[in-house]
Amino acid sequence: MDIWFSATFAAPSPWLTRPKEYNVPSFGRMSKVPLYSDLKRTRRCMHQRFNETYQLMGLAVLAAGLLGGCGPKFVHNKTVFPKQISPYYVWAISDHPRGTFSNLRSAIDNNNLTMATSKKDYKGASVTIDFGRSCLFNSISILHGENEFGFAGRVAVTTSLDGRKFIHRRTFPGNRKITYLLLMTPVRARFVRLTAVSRGSKPWAIAEIYVQ
């Protein structure tokens, strides 16, 4: 019994018995300052924990994004989680100034072969999409179709929940073939507005707008 007890409970932990290391200053007295190796190891552990926490937060945001749709609504103390983004055929689209684009509905008809094309001078023009309900998203892609050079020089993204007060999210450079507008964090909005801050060399061509 004594042998079993000593082997099971009396064995000290290597962490407790490991000798402590100290720096020895030039004047000869022992100083309770950890060695540089200990500080470096501590910083590495803290950095690792920070990365793990950051990854968990990212997974939480990703889970919210995968749910798609509206932010939580509280009804009688019950949480209704978001649904998927509304289907494209219930979306509404408009341009400003009105008449800037021809075949505007082609920008959201889920057909890459059709295309909405702007006038030659479209600087400051915008298109606004109404999803029909507030949705959660963080990525917008503008396909330029056959007119691969029909991209705006810079595109500003603004969003709104009520269609009146719009919040600027970010401004992106245009790209050949596809213009990617990737927001840093998911945004909940019913309306999204894409504004050509500067125009490109050709009219703005929008074959399709994808929102994720």
C-alpha positions, 0 to 999 in steps of 0.5 A: 500500500505504501509503495502504491501510494508513493508511486501514484501520489507522491511522485512530484511533477517535473514542472514543479521540480524543474530548477528555476533559471535566473540571470546573474547580474555583473555585481554577483547577486541573484536576480529573480528575472527570468531568462530570455528563453523563458520570456520568449517561450511565454510570448510564444504561448501567448501568441498561440493562444491569441491565434486559437482565440482568433480562429474560434472567433472566425469560425463563429463569424463563418457560422453566422455567414453560412446561415445566410439571411437576416440577423436574429429577431427577438419575439417573445424571448425566442431567437429566430435565426437567419434564413438564406439570402432571398432568391434572385428572382425576388430581387429588385434593381434600380439605377441612378441616375435613372436610365444610365443602364440598358437591360438593367434586369439582366444584371440579376437574372442568373444568366451570364450571357445577358448583360446590363450596359451603362452609358459611356460617361457613368462616373458617379452612377450606381445600381441598388439591389433590394433583396426583399428582406435583410440578409447577412453577406460579406462578398459581392462579385460583379461579372462583366461577361463577354465585355471583360474590360467593362469594369469601373475604375473604383466601386464603392459599396454602401448598404442600408436596412431601410433604403433611406440611410446608407452606410459606406462599407468600402471602396474597391478597385475594378478588375478585368472579367470579375470585380470582387468586393470582399467585405472584412466582416459580414454585413446585415442589410436589405439594400446594397448599392454599388457606385462607380467612383471612377469610370473605366476605359469602356462602359460599365458592363454587368452580366451578373451580380452574385452576393454571398 
